[in-house]
Amino acid sequence: MTATKVVRGLIVTAALCLSTTSVRAQGYRLFIMGADSPLTDKRTFREGPNGSSTIPYGSRYAGGGKGIAGVEVPFYKIFGIEGSYGFGPSNLEITNFNYNPATVLAYGVRNNRFSGDIVGHVPGVWRGIRAYGVVGVEYDLFSPTSSAKTLAKTEGFALAPSATLASQGKAGFNAGAGIDYKVASKVDLRLDARYHTFGSPTYGLPQAATSTSAAYFPVGGPAHDIEYSIGLVYRLRK
């Protein structure tokens, strides 16, 4: 419901901006943002002795914030190319439902995101507000913390008594929209809503059993992230 309201608000703002007739050339923009970035990748799977698949497990990611910094370079009238880097926690939780109550092991994970996007700004400003849309590609690097690696070694991962976790990168794409509100001659307040999707990481573990005791993580398919962010934009020139 919240996401629907955000999208509707952005559409209305864009329509109001389009009602103006001015078309501005874009300038270089530097931005820094803070984001609420819940990664949606909830899975269920089964593992068991000798491949029997008798024990039910679940995996999910705990919510976490993200810091984002980037630059937009103009290339044609209302269009620009944006490059950004984001960093934040996306901690993995593995739940064993074979116990009552269920037991949970939490593995610290850090997400490094590198994005390249095309940005289209609505031609026109309404009461200091200008809307934009964005679409592009990204590379997400998921890195277990040293504590997570130690936990996997000593406490195991799902059925396995011990596991070796490793960083893993996944390609993906994103799309979204936002508004810039002028607060000073060269400074804007930015609100942004963006959808991200990429492959579900397995942290170097195989997706199927390779022996009776080796760790594996039988998940796959796309993961999703809806990111809401707020921050400041500095315009180097008009």
Summary of the structure (lengths in Angstrom):
residues: 238
radius of gyration: 21.5
end to end distance: 36.7
largest distance: 69.5
contacts: 754
relative contact order: 0.20
helix: 13%
strand: 54%
